[in-house]
């Protein structure tokens, strides 16, 4: 029932997520390409791109990383909702991001022995042999560009930067505490997402190995548990959000595990079990907490569009579509059941 409900969503992006990621339709088929053109023409996309100027660049308050209305986050949303690839109108936005994230300040490295010294100059401090860099930024850009089919020779440079900054344990961290020696979930998830797609796109062996090392940051912690105690690392990790932006939760972790090919690792099972327990009685999943407010005006912390209800008891289409795709990839929803449901009727879930 829930799949039919989502297929009738007025959001073409929800239809796209279900048809491609759950029902397994060919993303290169004529029907799906037509659906992606509907995504591009949707009111959601028009609002997201409403600050695109005559040159094609996106204007925000301060810079491309303004949360959540800067060009960085606009392109991230487009990459996640089925926007059609190879759209030349996005090239000026990609140039904005590449110019910023590959600028000189991210080339300059310096040794810093203390936290205070790490903030005394522009660039990337190296402390105890580890680059202290918020690699989620370059990692997210790598993913966006590849997902949106934006070809640029600087994509390879993004990958090389990420590899250079990767920590001995396989992840990334921007913590300026010299004694910090464990990678961060938040700084590792998006680089993993970008590097794994880079490996799939290019066949690069170095990228494949780097993705495996990064995935282990999550897998050895069962995606949300302390290695030492087995306790939940942070309560927020167990709540469902959409969009996730640079934050982390079990659904975001499982989504990247599925994309990167690690979803069948048995260490994903605990997070998959928890996700299934969160399913609502009548079907679907809620957004339990959000990281944004909605505004057409320029405000930090605001998104141009609403991503549905935030409630522990009401279905949210975006989280539901992603949860179903993860469970399908993990083999917890059988293809037979999915297609049988598609031929059944549809209920009204709007009041859940």
C-alpha positions as YAML, in Angstrom:
chain: A
units: angstrom
residues:
- id: 1
  name: UNK
  ca: [0.00, 0.00, 0.00]
- id: 2
  name: UNK
  ca: [2.68, 2.49, 0.96]
- id: 3
  name: UNK
  ca: [4.52, 2.12, -2.35]
- id: 4
  name: UNK
  ca: [1.38, 2.92, -4.30]
- id: 5
  name: UNK
  ca: [0.83, 5.92, -2.07]
- id: 6
  name: UNK
  ca: [4.32, 7.21, -2.80]
- id: 7
  name: UNK
  ca: [3.93, 6.57, -6.52]
- id: 8
  name: UNK
  ca: [0.93, 8.90, -6.46]
- id: 9
  name: UNK
  ca: [2.86, 11.64, -4.69]
- id: 10
  name: UNK
  ca: [2.60, 15.09, -6.31]
- id: 11
  name: UNK
  ca: [6.39, 15.23, -5.88]
- id: 12
  name: UNK
  ca: [8.07, 13.78, -9.00]
- id: 13
  name: UNK
  ca: [11.21, 13.33, -6.90]
- id: 14
  name: UNK
  ca: [9.40, 10.91, -4.58]
- id: 15
  name: UNK
  ca: [8.15, 8.98, -7.60]
- id: 16
  name: UNK
  ca: [11.70, 8.91, -8.94]
- id: 17
  name: UNK
  ca: [13.19, 7.61, -5.67]
- id: 18
  name: UNK
  ca: [10.62, 4.82, -5.48]
- id: 19
  name: UNK
  ca: [10.69, 3.79, -9.13]
- id: 20
  name: UNK
  ca: [14.50, 3.73, -9.39]
- id: 21
  name: UNK
  ca: [15.67, 2.84, -5.87]
- id: 22
  name: UNK
  ca: [12.85, 0.55, -4.75]
- id: 23
  name: UNK
  ca: [11.23, -0.86, -7.88]
- id: 24
  name: UNK
  ca: [14.53, -1.00, -9.74]
- id: 25
  name: UNK
  ca: [13.52, 0.78, -12.95]
- id: 26
  name: UNK
  ca: [16.34, 1.61, -15.33]
- id: 27
  name: UNK
  ca: [17.48, 5.21, -14.66]
- id: 28
  name: UNK
  ca: [18.45, 5.48, -18.33]
- id: 29
  name: UNK
  ca: [15.02, 4.52, -19.62]
- id: 30
  name: UNK
  ca: [12.92, 7.04, -21.51]
- id: 31
  name: UNK
  ca: [10.23, 6.95, -18.83]
- id: 32
  name: UNK
  ca: [12.63, 7.78, -16.01]
- id: 33
  name: UNK
  ca: [14.37, 10.48, -18.02]
- id: 34
  name: UNK
  ca: [10.99, 12.08, -18.63]
- id: 35
  name: UNK
  ca: [10.28, 11.88, -14.91]
- id: 36
  name: UNK
  ca: [13.58, 13.62, -14.19]
- id: 37
  name: UNK
  ca: [12.52, 16.45, -16.48]
- id: 38
  name: UNK
  ca: [9.41, 16.75, -14.30]
- id: 39
  name: UNK
  ca: [11.71, 17.00, -11.29]
- id: 40
  name: UNK
  ca: [13.60, 19.82, -12.99]
- id: 41
  name: UNK
  ca: [10.34, 21.65, -13.79]
- id: 42
  name: UNK
  ca: [8.88, 21.15, -10.31]
- id: 43
  name: UNK
  ca: [8.03, 24.02, -7.98]
- id: 44
  name: UNK
  ca: [10.50, 22.58, -5.46]
- id: 45
  name: UNK
  ca: [13.42, 22.92, -7.85]
- id: 46
  name: UNK
  ca: [12.28, 26.36, -8.98]
- id: 47
  name: UNK
  ca: [12.34, 27.53, -5.35]
- id: 48
  name: UNK
  ca: [15.74, 25.95, -4.71]
- id: 49
  name: UNK
  ca: [17.17, 27.76, -7.74]
- id: 50
  name: UNK
  ca: [15.28, 31.00, -7.15]
- id: 51
  name: UNK
  ca: [18.47, 32.92, -6.27]
- id: 52
  name: UNK
  ca: [20.28, 31.96, -9.46]
- id: 53
  name: UNK
  ca: [21.40, 35.20, -11.11]
- id: 54
  name: UNK
  ca: [21.79, 36.09, -14.80]
- id: 55
  name: UNK
  ca: [25.21, 34.39, -14.91]
- id: 56
  name: UNK
  ca: [23.78, 31.19, -13.45]
- id: 57
  name: UNK
  ca: [25.45, 31.55, -10.05]
- id: 58
  name: UNK
  ca: [23.51, 31.25, -6.81]
- id: 59
  name: UNK
  ca: [23.45, 34.30, -4.54]
- id: 60
  name: UNK
  ca: [23.26, 33.88, -0.76]
- id: 61
  name: UNK
  ca: [24.11, 35.93, 2.33]
- id: 62
  name: UNK
  ca: [27.84, 35.33, 2.74]
- id: 63
  name: UNK
  ca: [29.25, 32.49, 0.67]
- id: 64
  name: UNK
  ca: [28.47, 29.21, -1.04]
- id: 65
  name: UNK
  ca: [28.25, 27.32, 2.28]
- id: 66
  name: UNK
  ca: [25.47, 29.40, 3.89]
- id: 67
  name: UNK
  ca: [23.26, 26.98, 5.79]
- id: 68
  name: UNK
  ca: [21.07, 25.94, 4.08]
- id: 69
  name: UNK
  ca: [20.58, 28.36, 1.19]
- id: 70
  name: UNK
  ca: [24.11, 28.57, -0.17]
- id: 71
  name: UNK
  ca: [25.02, 27.08, -3.54]
- id: 72
  name: UNK
  ca: [26.66, 24.10, -1.82]
- id: 73
  name: UNK
  ca: [23.42, 22.98, -0.21]
- id: 74
  name: UNK
  ca: [21.24, 23.75, -3.22]
- id: 75
  name: UNK
  ca: [23.36, 21.48, -5.42]
- id: 76
  name: UNK
  ca: [23.38, 18.82, -2.69]
- id: 77
  name: UNK
  ca: [19.57, 18.79, -2.66]
- id: 78
  name: UNK
  ca: [19.39, 18.52, -6.45]
- id: 79
  name: UNK
  ca: [21.80, 15.59, -6.42]
- id: 80
  name: UNK
  ca: [19.60, 13.72, -3.95]
- id: 81
  name: UNK
  ca: [16.15, 14.22, -5.47]
- id: 82
  name: UNK
  ca: [16.55, 12.92, -9.01]
- id: 83
  name: UNK
  ca: [17.48, 16.10, -10.86]
- id: 84
  name: UNK
  ca: [18.50, 15.16, -14.43]
- id: 85
  name: UNK
  ca: [22.24, 14.79, -15.10]
- id: 86
  name: UNK
  ca: [24.29, 16.72, -17.66]
- id: 87
  name: UNK
  ca: [22.38, 19.98, -17.30]
- id: 88
  name: UNK
  ca: [24.62, 22.82, -18.57]
- id: 89
  name: UNK
  ca: [22.64, 25.39, -16.56]
- id: 90
  name: UNK
  ca: [24.29, 24.01, -13.40]
- id: 91
  name: UNK
  ca: [27.85, 24.52, -14.64]
- id: 92
  name: UNK
  ca: [28.10, 28.08, -13.20]
- id: 93
  name: UNK
  ca: [27.03, 26.71, -9.80]
- id: 94
  name: UNK
  ca: [29.59, 23.91, -10.04]
- id: 95
  name: UNK
  ca: [32.25, 26.51, -10.87]
- id: 96
  name: UNK
  ca: [31.29, 28.48, -7.77]
- id: 97
  name: UNK
  ca: [31.80, 25.45, -5.60]
- id: 98
  name: UNK
  ca: [35.00, 24.21, -7.24]
- id: 99
  name: UNK
  ca: [36.56, 27.66, -7.13]
- id: 100
  name: UNK
  ca: [35.79, 27.89, -3.42]
- id: 101
  name: UNK
  ca: [36.60, 24.38, -2.21]
- id: 102
  name: UNK
  ca: [39.82, 24.13, -4.25]
- id: 103
  name: UNK
  ca: [41.05, 27.65, -3.45]
- id: 104
  name: UNK
  ca: [44.48, 28.37, -1.98]
- id: 105
  name: UNK
  ca: [43.28, 28.19, 1.62]
- id: 106
  name: UNK
  ca: [42.69, 24.46, 1.16]
- id: 107
  name: UNK
  ca: [46.17, 23.99, -0.32]
- id: 108
  name: UNK
  ca: [48.14, 25.67, 2.43]
- id: 109
  name: UNK
  ca: [49.19, 23.17, 5.11]
- id: 110
  name: UNK
  ca: [51.05, 23.98, 8.30]
- id: 111
  name: UNK
  ca: [52.19, 22.19, 11.42]
- id: 112
  name: UNK
  ca: [50.33, 23.19, 14.59]
- id: 113
  name: UNK
  ca: [51.22, 21.83, 18.00]
- id: 114
  name: UNK
  ca: [48.31, 23.35, 19.92]
- id: 115
  name: UNK
  ca: [44.65, 24.18, 19.31]
- id: 116
  name: UNK
  ca: [45.32, 27.91, 19.52]
- id: 117
  name: UNK
  ca: [48.09, 27.71, 16.91]
- id: 118
  name: UNK
  ca: [45.77, 25.80, 14.59]
- id: 119
  name: UNK
  ca: [43.58, 28.92, 14.36]
- id: 120
  name: UNK
  ca: [46.39, 31.43, 13.88]
- id: 121
  name: UNK
  ca: [46.56, 31.19, 10.09]
- id: 122
  name: UNK
  ca: [44.49, 30.25, 7.09]
- id: 123
  name: UNK
  ca: [44.90, 26.76, 5.78]
- id: 124
  name: UNK
  ca: [44.86, 23.19, 7.01]
- id: 125
  name: UNK
  ca: [46.63, 22.46, 10.28]
- id: 126
  name: UNK
  ca: [48.47, 19.16, 10.55]
- id: 127
  name: UNK
  ca: [48.52, 17.92, 14.14]
- id: 128
  name: UNK
  ca: [50.08, 14.65, 15.27]
- id: 129
  name: UNK
  ca: [50.48, 13.79, 11.57]
- id: 130
  name: UNK
  ca: [46.76, 14.18, 10.83]
- id: 131
  name: UNK
  ca: [45.17, 16.81, 8.57]
- id: 132
  name: UNK
  ca: [42.42, 18.57, 10.53]
- id: 133
  name: UNK
  ca: [39.97, 19.23, 7.71]
- id: 134
  name: UNK
  ca: [36.17, 19.29, 7.40]
- id: 135
  name: UNK
  ca: [36.33, 16.87, 4.49]
- id: 136
  name: UNK
  ca: [32.54, 16.55, 4.39]
- id: 137
  name: UNK
  ca: [32.64, 19.72, 2.28]
- id: 138
  name: UNK
  ca: [34.91, 18.47, -0.50]
- id: 139
  name: UNK
  ca: [33.44, 14.96, -0.18]
- id: 140
  name: UNK
  ca: [29.91, 16.25, -0.66]
- id: 141
  name: UNK
  ca: [30.97, 18.25, -3.70]
- id: 142
  name: UNK
  ca: [32.65, 15.20, -5.23]
- id: 143
  name: UNK
  ca: [29.40, 13.26, -4.86]
- id: 144
  name: UNK
  ca: [27.20, 16.08, -6.22]
- id: 145
  name: UNK
  ca: [29.26, 16.62, -9.36]
- id: 146
  name: UNK
  ca: [29.40, 12.93, -10.21]
- id: 147
  name: UNK
  ca: [25.72, 12.34, -9.45]
- id: 148
  name: UNK
  ca: [24.65, 15.32, -11.55]
- id: 149
  name: UNK
  ca: [26.93, 14.35, -14.42]
- id: 150
  name: UNK
  ca: [28.91, 17.58, -14.33]
- id: 151
  name: UNK
  ca: [32.21, 16.87, -16.03]
- id: 152
  name: UNK
  ca: [35.18, 18.91, -14.88]
- id: 153
  name: UNK
  ca: [38.85, 17.98, -14.72]
- id: 154
  name: UNK
  ca: [38.98, 19.38, -11.19]
- id: 155
  name: UNK
  ca: [36.92, 16.44, -9.96]
- id: 156
  name: UNK
  ca: [40.12, 14.40, -9.90]
- id: 157
  name: UNK
  ca: [41.77, 17.10, -7.79]
- id: 158
  name: UNK
  ca: [38.93, 16.87, -5.27]
- id: 159
  name: UNK
  ca: [39.54, 13.16, -4.96]
- id: 160
  name: UNK
  ca: [43.29, 13.60, -4.51]
- id: 161
  name: UNK
  ca: [42.75, 16.17, -1.75]
- id: 162
  name: UNK
  ca: [40.47, 13.79, 0.11]
- id: 163
  name: UNK
  ca: [42.95, 10.94, -0.16]
- id: 164
  name: UNK
  ca: [45.73, 13.16, 1.13]
- id: 165
  name: UNK
  ca: [43.65, 14.19, 4.16]
- id: 166
  name: UNK
  ca: [42.43, 10.68, 5.03]
- id: 167
  name: UNK
  ca: [43.39, 9.63, 8.57]
- id: 168
  name: UNK
  ca: [45.18, 6.40, 9.49]
- id: 169
  name: UNK
  ca: [41.93, 4.85, 10.75]
- id: 170
  name: UNK
  ca: [40.27, 5.47, 7.36]
- id: 171
  name: UNK
  ca: [38.16, 8.55, 7.98]
- id: 172
  name: UNK
  ca: [38.44, 12.31, 8.38]
- id: 173
  name: UNK
  ca: [38.13, 14.84, 11.20]
- id: 174
  name: UNK
  ca: [38.51, 18.59, 11.67]
- id: 175
  name: UNK
  ca: [38.95, 18.42, 15.46]
- id: 176
  name: UNK
  ca: [41.72, 20.83, 16.48]
- id: 177
  name: UNK
  ca: [42.44, 18.93, 19.70]
- id: 178
  name: UNK
  ca: [45.97, 17.57, 19.08]
- id: 179
  name: UNK
  ca: [45.10, 14.34, 20.91]
- id: 180
  name: UNK
  ca: [42.05, 13.53, 18.78]
- id: 181
  name: UNK
  ca: [42.90, 10.33, 16.95]
- id: 182
  name: UNK
  ca: [39.51, 8.90, 15.89]
- id: 183
  name: UNK
  ca: [37.71, 10.00, 12.76]
- id: 184
  name: UNK
  ca: [34.35, 11.77, 12.93]
- id: 185
  name: UNK
  ca: [31.10, 10.21, 11.66]
- id: 186
  name: UNK
  ca: [29.95, 13.59, 10.32]
- id: 187
  name: UNK
  ca: [33.22, 14.32, 8.52]
- id: 188
  name: UNK
  ca: [33.56, 10.80, 7.11]
- id: 189
  name: UNK
  ca: [30.10, 9.95, 5.74]
- id: 190
  name: UNK
  ca: [30.08, 12.41, 2.82]
- id: 191
  name: UNK
  ca: [33.69, 11.73, 1.73]
- id: 192
  name: UNK
  ca: [32.80, 8.03, 1.73]
- id: 193
  name: UNK
  ca: [29.75, 8.78, -0.40]
- id: 194
  name: UNK
  ca: [31.77, 10.81, -2.87]
- id: 195
  name: UNK
  ca: [34.78, 8.51, -3.06]
- id: 196
  name: UNK
  ca: [32.70, 5.36, -3.48]
- id: 197
  name: UNK
  ca: [30.81, 6.95, -6.39]
- id: 198
  name: UNK
  ca: [34.15, 8.10, -7.83]
- id: 199
  name: UNK
  ca: [35.41, 4.51, -7.63]
- id: 200
  name: UNK
  ca: [32.26, 3.19, -9.33]
- id: 201
  name: UNK
  ca: [32.43, 5.86, -12.04]
- id: 202
  name: UNK
  ca: [36.15, 5.69, -12.83]
- id: 203
  name: UNK
  ca: [37.16, 2.20, -11.74]
- id: 204
  name: UNK
  ca: [39.94, 3.80, -9.69]
- id: 205
  name: UNK
  ca: [41.46, 1.13, -7.41]
- id: 206
  name: UNK
  ca: [42.85, 3.66, -4.94]
- id: 207
  name: UNK
  ca: [39.35, 5.08, -4.49]
- id: 208
  name: UNK
  ca: [37.89, 1.62, -3.92]
- id: 209
  name: UNK
  ca: [40.41, 0.91, -1.16]
- id: 210
  name: UNK
  ca: [39.86, 4.36, 0.40]
- id: 211
  name: UNK
  ca: [36.09, 3.76, 0.43]
- id: 212
  name: UNK
  ca: [36.53, 0.39, 2.12]
- id: 213
  name: UNK
  ca: [38.69, 1.98, 4.82]
- id: 214
  name: UNK
  ca: [36.17, 4.79, 5.35]
- id: 215
  name: UNK
  ca: [33.22, 2.37, 5.52]
- id: 216
  name: UNK
  ca: [34.95, 0.52, 8.33]
- id: 217
  name: UNK
  ca: [34.68, 3.64, 10.52]
- id: 218
  name: UNK
  ca: [30.92, 3.00, 10.61]
- id: 219
  name: UNK
  ca: [30.79, -0.77, 10.28]
- id: 220
  name: UNK
  ca: [33.03, -1.52, 13.25]
- id: 221
  name: UNK
  ca: [30.66, 0.64, 15.31]
- id: 222
  name: UNK
  ca: [27.52, -0.98, 13.83]
- id: 223
  name: UNK
  ca: [26.69, 2.50, 12.44]
- id: 224
  name: UNK
  ca: [25.74, 4.03, 15.81]
- id: 225
  name: UNK
  ca: [27.37, 2.21, 18.75]
- id: 226
  name: UNK
  ca: [30.53, 2.74, 20.74]
- id: 227
  name: UNK
  ca: [33.25, 0.17, 20.08]
- id: 228
  name: UNK
  ca: [34.20, 0.15, 23.74]
- id: 229
  name: UNK
  ca: [30.79, -0.04, 25.44]
- id: 230
  name: UNK
  ca: [28.27, -0.97, 22.76]
- id: 231
  name: UNK
  ca: [26.16, 1.99, 23.88]
- id: 232
  name: UNK
  ca: [24.59, 4.53, 21.50]
- id: 233
  name: UNK
  ca: [27.25, 7.08, 20.52]
- id: 234
  name: UNK
  ca: [24.76, 9.96, 20.43]
- id: 235
  name: UNK
  ca: [20.94, 9.91, 20.75]
- id: 236
  name: UNK
  ca: [20.63, 12.04, 17.59]
- id: 237
  name: UNK
  ca: [22.14, 9.19, 15.56]
- id: 238
  name: UNK
  ca: [19.05, 7.07, 16.21]
- id: 239
  name: UNK
  ca: [16.52, 9.71, 15.11]
- id: 240
  name: UNK
  ca: [15.36, 10.11, 11.50]
- id: 241
  name: UNK
  ca: [15.92, 13.39, 9.63]
- id: 242
  name: UNK
  ca: [15.51, 14.78, 6.11]
- id: 243
  name: UNK
  ca: [17.46, 16.51, 4.76]
- id: 244
  name: UNK
  ca: [20.48, 15.33, 6.71]
- id: 245
  name: UNK
  ca: [22.79, 18.10, 5.37]
- id: 246
  name: UNK
  ca: [26.18, 17.45, 7.05]
- id: 247
  name: UNK
  ca: [24.65, 15.69, 10.07]
- id: 248
  name: UNK
  ca: [24.44, 11.95, 10.73]
- id: 249
  name: UNK
  ca: [21.76, 9.39, 11.57]
- id: 250
  name: UNK
  ca: [21.28, 5.68, 11.01]
- id: 251
  name: UNK
  ca: [19.24, 6.17, 7.83]
- id: 252
  name: UNK
  ca: [21.91, 8.40, 6.34]
- id: 253
  name: UNK
  ca: [24.55, 5.86, 7.27]
- id: 254
  name: UNK
  ca: [22.57, 2.96, 5.81]
- id: 255
  name: UNK
  ca: [21.82, 4.95, 2.66]
- id: 256
  name: UNK
  ca: [25.52, 5.47, 2.00]
- id: 257
  name: UNK
  ca: [26.30, 1.84, 2.90]
- id: 258
  name: UNK
  ca: [23.77, 0.79, 0.24]
- id: 259
  name: UNK
  ca: [25.19, 3.17, -2.37]
- id: 260
  name: UNK
  ca: [28.76, 2.08, -1.64]
- id: 261
  name: UNK
  ca: [27.98, -1.64, -1.68]
- id: 262
  name: UNK
  ca: [28.38, -2.44, 2.02]
- id: 263
  name: UNK
  ca: [24.73, -2.84, 3.03]
- id: 264
  name: UNK
  ca: [24.96, -6.64, 3.23]
- id: 265
  name: UNK
  ca: [27.75, -6.52, 5.78]
- id: 266
  name: UNK
  ca: [26.32, -8.16, 8.91]
- id: 267
  name: UNK
  ca: [27.45, -5.16, 10.96]
- id: 268
  name: UNK
  ca: [24.63, -3.16, 9.34]
- id: 269
  name: UNK
  ca: [22.02, -5.48, 10.85]
- id: 270
  name: UNK
  ca: [21.55, -3.66, 14.15]
- id: 271
  name: UNK
  ca: [20.89, -0.34, 12.41]
- id: 272
  name: UNK
  ca: [18.58, -2.05, 9.91]
- id: 273
  name: UNK
  ca: [16.65, -3.64, 12.78]
- id: 274
  name: UNK
  ca: [16.30, -0.26, 14.47]
- id: 275
  name: UNK
  ca: [15.09, 1.34, 11.23]
- id: 276
  name: UNK
  ca: [12.47, -1.37, 10.80]
- id: 277
  name: UNK
  ca: [11.26, -0.90, 14.37]
- id: 278
  name: UNK
  ca: [10.63, 2.76, 13.58]
- id: 279
  name: UNK
  ca: [8.09, 1.93, 10.87]
- id: 280
  name: UNK
  ca: [4.67, 3.37, 11.67]
- id: 281
  name: UNK
  ca: [1.76, 1.03, 12.38]
- id: 282
  name: UNK
  ca: [0.08, 1.76, 9.04]
- id: 283
  name: UNK
  ca: [3.37, 1.87, 7.14]
- id: 284
  name: UNK
  ca: [5.96, 4.49, 6.34]
- id: 285
  name: UNK
  ca: [8.50, 6.32, 8.45]
- id: 286
  name: UNK
  ca: [8.48, 9.74, 10.13]
- id: 287
  name: UNK
  ca: [10.97, 12.59, 10.32]
- id: 288
  name: UNK
  ca: [11.57, 12.66, 14.07]
- id: 289
  name: UNK
  ca: [13.64, 15.83, 14.14]
- id: 290
  name: UNK
  ca: [14.63, 18.44, 11.54]
- id: 291
  name: UNK
  ca: [17.74, 20.55, 11.04]
- id: 292
  name: UNK
  ca: [16.08, 23.47, 9.23]
- id: 293
  name: UNK
  ca: [13.35, 26.07, 9.14]
- id: 294
  name: UNK
  ca: [11.64, 27.20, 5.95]
- id: 295
  name: UNK
  ca: [11.94, 30.71, 4.53]
- id: 296
  name: UNK
  ca: [11.92, 32.41, 1.14]
- id: 297
  name: UNK
  ca: [14.14, 35.10, 2.67]
- id: 298
  name: UNK
  ca: [17.87, 34.75, 3.26]
- id: 299
  name: UNK
  ca: [18.29, 33.37, 6.76]
- id: 300
  name: UNK
  ca: [20.99, 31.15, 8.22]
- id: 301
  name: UNK
  ca: [19.51, 27.80, 9.16]
- id: 302
  name: UNK
  ca: [16.66, 28.19, 6.66]
- id: 303
  name: UNK
  ca: [15.87, 26.13, 3.58]
- id: 304
  name: UNK
  ca: [13.86, 27.53, 0.69]
- id: 305
  name: UNK
  ca: [11.47, 24.56, 0.75]
- id: 306
  name: UNK
  ca: [9.71, 22.37, 3.27]
- id: 307
  name: UNK
  ca: [10.65, 18.70, 3.31]
- id: 308
  name: UNK
  ca: [7.42, 17.54, 4.94]
- id: 309
  name: UNK
  ca: [6.11, 17.02, 8.43]
- id: 310
  name: UNK
  ca: [8.35, 16.61, 11.46]
- id: 311
  name: UNK
  ca: [6.45, 14.28, 13.78]
- id: 312
  name: UNK
  ca: [7.11, 10.92, 15.38]
- id: 313
  name: UNK
  ca: [3.63, 9.76, 14.39]
- id: 314
  name: UNK
  ca: [3.16, 11.09, 10.84]
- id: 315
  name: UNK
  ca: [4.58, 9.62, 7.67]
- id: 316
  name: UNK
  ca: [7.20, 11.67, 5.82]
- id: 317
  name: UNK
  ca: [7.50, 10.81, 2.14]
- id: 318
  name: UNK
  ca: [11.21, 11.65, 1.84]
- id: 319
  name: UNK
  ca: [12.33, 9.50, 4.75]
- id: 320
  name: UNK
  ca: [9.91, 6.73, 3.75]
- id: 321
  name: UNK
  ca: [11.23, 6.57, 0.18]
- id: 322
  name: UNK
  ca: [14.83, 6.37, 1.46]
- id: 323
  name: UNK
  ca: [13.99, 3.81, 4.14]
- id: 324
  name: UNK
  ca: [12.31, 1.57, 1.58]
- id: 325
  name: UNK
  ca: [15.31, 1.84, -0.76]
- id: 326
  name: UNK
  ca: [17.70, 0.85, 2.03]
- id: 327
  name: UNK
  ca: [15.58, -2.12, 3.09]
- id: 328
  name: UNK
  ca: [15.23, -3.22, -0.54]
- id: 329
  name: UNK
  ca: [19.02, -3.05, -1.02]
- id: 330
  name: UNK
  ca: [19.52, -5.06, 2.18]
- id: 331
  name: UNK
  ca: [17.13, -7.77, 0.98]
- id: 332
  name: UNK
  ca: [14.61, -7.05, 3.72]
- id: 333
  name: UNK
  ca: [11.91, -6.24, 1.17]
- id: 334
  name: UNK
  ca: [11.52, -8.95, -1.44]
- id: 335
  name: UNK
  ca: [11.05, -7.98, -5.09]
- id: 336
  name: UNK
  ca: [7.94, -10.16, -5.25]
- id: 337
  name: UNK
  ca: [6.28, -8.32, -2.38]
- id: 338
  name: UNK
  ca: [7.21, -4.94, -3.84]
- id: 339
  name: UNK
  ca: [5.66, -5.66, -7.21]
- id: 340
  name: UNK
  ca: [2.63, -7.35, -5.67]
- id: 341
  name: UNK
  ca: [1.99, -4.27, -3.57]
- id: 342
  name: UNK
  ca: [2.26, -2.07, -6.64]
- id: 343
  name: UNK
  ca: [-0.78, -3.84, -8.06]
- id: 344
  name: UNK
  ca: [-2.85, -3.32, -4.92]
- id: 345
  name: UNK
  ca: [-4.97, -0.33, -3.97]
- id: 346
  name: UNK
  ca: [-3.83, 2.79, -2.18]
- id: 347
  name: UNK
  ca: [-4.83, 4.21, 1.17]
- id: 348
  name: UNK
  ca: [-4.81, 7.80, 2.36]
- id: 349
  name: UNK
  ca: [-1.76, 8.21, 4.59]
- id: 350
  name: UNK
  ca: [-1.99, 11.98, 4.79]
- id: 351
  name: UNK
  ca: [-3.26, 11.96, 8.37]
- id: 352
  name: UNK
  ca: [-0.67, 9.52, 9.73]
...
